[in-house]
């Protein structure tokens, strides 16, 4: 497995330098972010609440997680994967950022967690040697970083990486999110934490792309109404208001029609082949 990732990592560098110059910007941006600012945001009480929501959601939508082998594309510094390790059989995380992956490996070693592993690779690697290797593929916060054409390629590669009956799960920002009315007030922060090609996605568009990639039993779920942007903009928000905000957020997510204006959504699909 390690030899394969070394080979794949070399291929990814070739892809970056020859065909996808924007990927280099993504890697540099996230190296800088994980080196300087990630801890301030991700260690906040509000973000930990968001991470807990994501963990419970993934636990719900990933069948037989205790015996499953999971590929997590865009694992970042591994917080989500480490949080899920106690429920999962094995998790393999890949990310463009070397800084993030080193932090993920260090944290796993510090905690003595042995059923997670982290590698520096990009999503182009999936179709090289991951044929029918995984019970589930998680793409949390990845699809909105790449172009529409690259989304289709990534979905097809994810399908190839899945075993028959395997589950695909993506999580991304919603283009219809109500909180966008406040975006002009936080333009500087938005620019600071987002790369040039990053954007929000329409849930229906992602569902259509999953169908065109050959997935079946496609479902869209809304994950949070305002907690995700709030945790990035106000990492120092603490006190009794935090759990109250989370409860309000999850109430809005459950309301018909209102939930369509949620900040985050997930797409879940099945590989039947």
Long-range contacts (C-beta under 8 A, 24 or more apart in sequence): 1-117, 4-129, 5-119, 5-121, 7-128, 7-129, 8-119, 8-121, 8-125, 8-128, 8-129, 9-119, 9-120, 9-121, 9-125, 11-124, 11-125, 11-128, 12-120, 12-121, 12-122, 12-124, 12-125, 15-122, 15-124, 16-122, 20-124, 22-195, 22-196, 22-197, 23-96, 23-122, 25-195, 25-196, 26-96, 26-145, 26-195, 27-96, 27-97, 27-98, 29-195, 30-76, 30-95, 30-96, 30-97, 30-99, 30-100, 31-97, 31-98, 31-99, 31-100, 33-97, 33-193, 34-76, 34-77, 34-97, 34-99, 34-100, 34-103, 35-99, 38-76, 38-77, 38-100, 38-103, 40-235, 41-231, 41-232, 41-235, 42-77, 42-79, 44-231, 44-235, 44-236, 44-237, 44-238, 45-237, 45-238, 45-242, 46-227, 46-230, 46-231, 46-234, 46-235, 46-237, 46-238, 46-242, 46-245, 47-231, 47-232, 47-235, 49-227, 49-231, 49-242, 49-243, 49-246, 50-224, 50-227, 50-228, 50-231, 51-79, 51-80, 51-83, 52-83, 53-223, 53-224, 53-227, 53-246, 53-250, 54-80, 54-140, 54-171, 54-223, 55-80, 55-83, 55-84, 57-171, 57-221, 57-223, 57-266, 58-84, 58-138, 58-169, 59-84, 59-87, 61-167, 61-169, 61-221, 61-266, 61-268, 62-135, 62-136, 62-138, 62-167, 62-169, 63-135, 63-136, 63-167, 64-135, 65-89, 65-136, 67-135, 68-134, 68-135, 68-136, 69-133, 69-134, 69-135, 69-136, 70-134, 70-135, 70-136, 70-137, 70-138, 71-126, 71-130, 71-133, 71-134, 71-136, 71-137, 71-138, 71-158, 71-161, 72-137, 72-138, 72-140, 73-123, 73-126, 73-137, 73-138, 73-139, 73-142, 73-154, 73-158, 74-123, 74-139, 74-140, 74-141, 74-142, 74-145, 75-100, 75-101, 75-104, 75-118, 76-100, 76-104, 77-101, 77-103, 77-104, 77-107, 78-103, 78-104, 78-105, 78-107, 78-108, 78-116, 78-118, 79-104, 79-107, 80-140, 81-116, 81-118, 82-107, 82-108, 82-111, 82-113, 82-116, 85-113, 85-115, 85-116, 88-115, 88-116, 89-115, 89-135, 90-115, 90-116, 90-117, 91-115, 91-116, 91-117, 92-116, 92-117, 92-118, 92-119, 92-134, 93-117, 93-118, 93-119, 94-118, 94-119, 94-120, 94-121, 94-122, 94-123, 94-125, 95-120, 95-121, 96-120, 96-121, 96-122, 123-150, 123-154, 123-157, 124-153, 124-157, 126-154, 126-157, 126-158, 126-160, 126-161, 127-156, 127-157, 127-160, 127-161, 130-157, 130-160, 130-161, 131-160, 131-161, 132-160, 132-161, 132-162, 132-163, 132-164, 133-161, 133-163, 134-161, 134-162, 134-163, 134-166, 135-162, 135-163, 135-166, 135-167, 136-162, 136-166, 136-167, 136-168, 136-169, 137-161, 137-162, 137-166, 137-167, 137-168, 137-169, 138-169, 138-170, 138-171, 139-168, 139-169, 139-170, 139-171, 140-169, 140-170, 140-171, 141-171, 141-172, 142-170, 142-172, 143-170, 143-172, 143-201, 143-206, 144-172, 144-173, 144-198, 144-199, 144-200, 144-201, 145-195, 145-197, 145-198, 146-197, 147-197, 148-205, 148-209, 151-206, 151-209, 152-209, 152-212, 152-213, 155-209, 155-210, 155-213, 155-215, 156-213, 156-214, 158-213, 159-213, 159-214, 159-215, 159-271, 159-273, 162-271, 163-271, 164-271, 164-272, 164-273, 165-270, 165-271, 165-272, 166-270, 166-271, 167-268, 167-269, 167-270, 167-271, 168-210, 168-215, 168-267, 168-268, 168-269, 168-270, 168-271, 169-266, 169-267, 169-268, 170-206, 170-266, 170-267, 171-223, 171-264, 171-265, 171-266, 172-200, 172-201, 172-206, 172-264, 172-265, 172-266, 172-267, 173-200, 173-201, 173-228, 173-263, 173-264, 173-265, 174-200, 174-201, 174-202, 174-203, 174-222, 174-261, 174-262, 174-263, 174-264, 174-265, 175-199, 175-200, 175-201, 175-202, 176-202, 176-203, 176-260, 176-261, 177-229, 177-261, 177-262, 177-263, 177-264, 178-225, 178-226, 178-261, 178-262, 178-263, 179-226, 179-229, 179-263, 186-233, 189-232, 189-233, 193-232, 203-265, 203-267, 206-267, 207-267, 210-267, 210-269, 214-271, 214-273, 215-269, 215-270, 215-271, 216-269, 216-270, 216-271, 216-272, 217-268, 217-269, 217-270, 217-272, 218-267, 218-268, 218-269, 218-270, 219-267, 219-268, 219-269, 220-265, 220-266, 220-267, 220-268, 221-265, 221-266, 221-267, 221-268, 222-253, 222-259, 222-260, 222-262, 222-264, 222-265, 222-266, 223-253, 223-262, 223-264, 223-265, 223-266, 224-249, 224-250, 224-253, 224-262, 224-263, 224-264, 225-249, 225-250, 225-252, 225-253, 225-258, 225-259, 225-261, 225-262, 225-263, 226-252, 226-263, 227-263, 228-263, 228-264, 229-263
